[in-house]
Amino acid sequence: MSTLPPQLQSSIEVRTKTTVLTLQAKRDRGEPITMLTAYDYPTARMVDEAGVDAILVGDSLAMVVLGHPNTLSVTMDEMVHHARAVHRGARNTLLIGDMPFMSYQAAIVDAVRNAGRFVQEAGMDAVKLEGGRLFADTARAIVRASIPVQGHIGLTPQSVNVLGGYRVQGRTAEAAAALVDDALALEDAGCFSIVLESVPAPVAAHITRRVRIPTIGIGAGVETSGQVLVTHDLLGLFDDFKPKFVKRYAELRREADNALREFIADVHAGAFPEAVHTYPMPEAELAAFERRMGNGPAERTDRTDPARRSV
């Protein structure tokens, strides 16, 4: 029996597949949009059933799942592999595949082809790419191919070497105005929404008022159309570092560590497995087995016999 409040339970029961039009309608009504990352089947299923609006299969996969120091090394094949698993786990959520480094920067034809892989091979509903005015034509071409595009401006991790690190963007009047121009260019290119990362809250609020499409903030204040976090950060599963904009809603890394150490201690003490964790056999069969084994050692095959050796 569900322990959810009746009103929440009924809303989940009648939930239908979220689309880009759903997000636009929520933005127009002033309803906050929620987006989280997922990189595998169980996480996608968990996030989807929690009722989030959109799942991003982010290139943060490189850091929080594959152990790389930044997002630059994850490949298109790796992204598609994990996106396929997410697709199998999420039924109701809008699914967005994050275009990895060098999957769209070199040529527009490559960008369209790789965006198509996310849709055709991985079952994604849309793609996300980083960059403002410089990649507006790329976004426009992907949209022309009937693939929805989410833009991403502000701190763009794929440009970390150009930016000189993971730095807040738009802190000067000139830089803030450039971000507004980037957002307008992406809207004009047909993007259905824009992620604003590590942008001062007043700048993000201004962009949200200027554009007619949803803005999704991460370290951009409360006045965006919605919020996104990396699920591993939110749950406390990834503790290599903690960005300022992350709120830990759980400390599952600590809980997991305690559980693993308890397992090891139980095995060493002979406390696991208990009888409830083992499989019995009928007493008559057990007695017959013991009689059979009591007749002498089981016949063994000499594995060194050349006649019995396989190639």
N, C-alpha and C positions, 0 to 999 in steps of 0.2 A: 504494500500500500504506500502511495506517495506521501511524503511529509511536507510537500510544498503547499503554500496557501492556495485555496481553491481558485482565486482569481488568476494566480500565476500559472497554476497547473492547466487551467483551461486555455490560457493564451499559448502555452507550449503545444497543447494537443492539436490546436487548429492552425499551427504555424505552417506557412507555405514557403517555397523556395524564394530566397532573397535574390533580387536582381539589381542592376544598376538603377532601374526606375524606382525600386523600393528605397534606395538610399536618397535619391533626389526628392522623393515624396517626403521622407523624414526630414530632410534639410528644409524643405519648403514649409513644413508644419512646425519647425523649431524643435523637433525631437532629436535628442543626442544619438549619434551613431557609434557603435562599438566595433572594433576590429582587433584581432589578436593573430599571432603567428602560430603555425603548426608545420611540422616537418615529417610526420609519420601518421599511421592509421590510428593508434590509440589516442594520441593527442588531438587529432582532428575530430574524432568521435566525441571526446570529452568536451572540447570547445564548442562544437556544433550543438550538442545536447544542452549545454549551459544557456544557449540562446543568443550567442553573439551574432552580429549582423554580417560580418565579413571575416574570412580567414585569408591571411597573407602567407603564402609559402615564400618566406623572405630569404634573401641571400645571406642573412644572418645565420642561416644554416651552416655556413662555413665556420663560424666561430663557436656557436653554442652546441652544435652536434658533431662537427667534423674536427674541431680542435685547432683550426687555423688562427693566426693572429689578427686577421682582418677578413673582409669579404671578397678580396680581389682574386682569390685562388679558386673559388667554386666554379665548376663548369656548367655548361648548359645541360649536358647529359646527367650530371648529378642533380640539378634542379628538377629536371623532368622526372627522374627516378623517384624523388621524394614527393613531388607534386602528385604523381599517380597514386601513391599511398594515401595522401591526404584526400584525394577525390573519393577513394573507397570508404573513407571514414566519415565524411561530411555529406549529409543529404540536403540540408535546408539552407546552408550558408552560401553567400556569394564567395567564390573561390578566385583568388588573384595570384598569379604566378609572377615572381619578381625576376625581371630580366637581369641576368648576371653580367659582370664586367666583360666587355668586349663581345657581347652577344648582339649589340645594336649600335655601338659607337662607330664602327668602321664604315658601314654602308647601310643605306636604308633598305636595300633588298635583303640583306642579312637580318635586319631587325624584323621585317615582316615575316620572313621565313621562320625565325626563331619564336616569334610570338605565335605563329601558327602551330608550332610544335607543342606549346603549352596547351593550346585548345584541343588540337587533334589527338595528340599522344597522351596527354595528362588529364584531360577533362576539366581544365580551368575555364572559368567564365570570363576572365579578363587578365590583363597583364599590367605590371607597374614598371616604369622606367624613371631613372634619375635624370635631372637636368631641366633647365628652363627654356629660354628662347632658343638656345643652340640646338635643342632637340625637338622643337615644336614641329618641324617638318617631318621628323621621324615619327612622332606621335600621330600626326595627321595621316601619314601613309598607313600606319597600322589600323587606325580607325577606318580608313577607306577600305581596308581588307575585311571589314566587319568584325573587328576584334576590339572590344572596349579597352581603353587605356586609362590608367591612374597615373597622374604625374607625381613628382617628388622633388621638392625644392627645399632650400635652406641648407642644413648639413646633409650633404650627399656622400655617404661613406665610400662609394666607389671613387670619389675624387679626393680621398684623404691625403694623397701625396701632393696634390696641387694646393689644397687648403692648408697644408702644414700641420695636420692633426685634426682631431675631433673637436672642432671649435664652434661656438655659437655663431650663427650667421645673421647679418642684418642689424648690427649694433650701431652703425653710423647711419645718418640720414640718407647718404648716397647708396649704401648697401641695401637699406630697407626699401628704398624706391626701386632699386633693381629687382628685388624679390617681387614687388607688386607687378612690375612689367613681366617678369617670368610667369607669374600666375595668370595674368591676362592672356599671355601668348598661349599657354597650355589650354586655357578655356577655349580660346579661339580655334585651337587645333582640334577640338572635339573631345578632350579628356572628360571623363565623367566625374572625376574627383581629383583632389590634389592633397598629397601628404606634405605637411609643414613640419620639418624636424629641426629642433634646437633653434627656434626663432623667438625673439623677444615677444612676450604676450601682446603688447600693443600693436606690433607689426602684424602678427597673426590675426588679431581681431580686425584690423583694417582690411587685410586681404580677404577675410571671410565676408566682410560687408561688400567688398567691391565685386567679387565674382558671384556668379549665379549657380555654381555647382558646389557640392559639399567639400569642405576642407577637413582633413583628418590630422589632428595634432599629435605630436610626440615631443614633449618638451616645448610646447608652444602655447601654454596657457589654457584657460577654460572656455574661451569664447570661440573656439573653432566648432565646426559642425559635429565633430566626433573625436574620439581618442583611440590610439593604438599603442599597444605595448608588445614586447617580446614575451611570449608566455613563459619561457624559462626564467626570465627576470621576475615576472609577476609572482611566480610560484616559489622563487628562491632556489631553483634548480641549478642555476648558473651563477657561480660566485667568483669567477676570475676577476671581475670588476663590476661596479655598480654605477651606472650613469646617474647623474643628479635627478633626472626626470623620472626615475623608476620608483614606484611604490611597491614594496614587498607585501603581498597579501597572504603569504604563507612562507614557511621556511622548510620546504620539503627536502632540500639537500641535507639539512641537519637530521630530519626524521629518517631519511633513508640511511644515513650513516649509523644512526642508533640501531636501526633494524638489521643492517648487515653485520654489525659487531655482535648483536644478540644471537644471530644465526651461528656465527663462528663459535661463540661461547657455548651454545647449546650442543653443537656437534662435538666439541672437545670434551664436554661433560657427559656425553651420552644421553642427553635429554631430548634429542631429535634424531630420527623420527620417533614419535610415540605410536602406540597401537592404532590410534585413530587414523594415522597417516600411512598405514601399511595394508596390504591386500591379503586376506585369509584364503585358505583352501579347505574344501570339505575334509572332515576328520578321517573318513574312510580312505580318501585319496592320499592324505598325508601319511596315514599308517602304511598304505601300500608302497608309497615312495620310500619311506624309511626302511621297510623290509627289503625293498629292492636294493637300496644302497648298502644295506647291511650284509648282502651276499658277497661283498668284496669291492675293491676299487673299480670305478667305472672304466670301461675300456677306452683307451686313449689312442689317438692316431699319431704316429710318429711324423711330425711336420717336416722332419729332415729327410724323409724317404723321397729320393729323386722321382720315384714313380708317381708321387702324390703332389709334387711341386707344380704350381701353376706359373705361367709366364706373365 
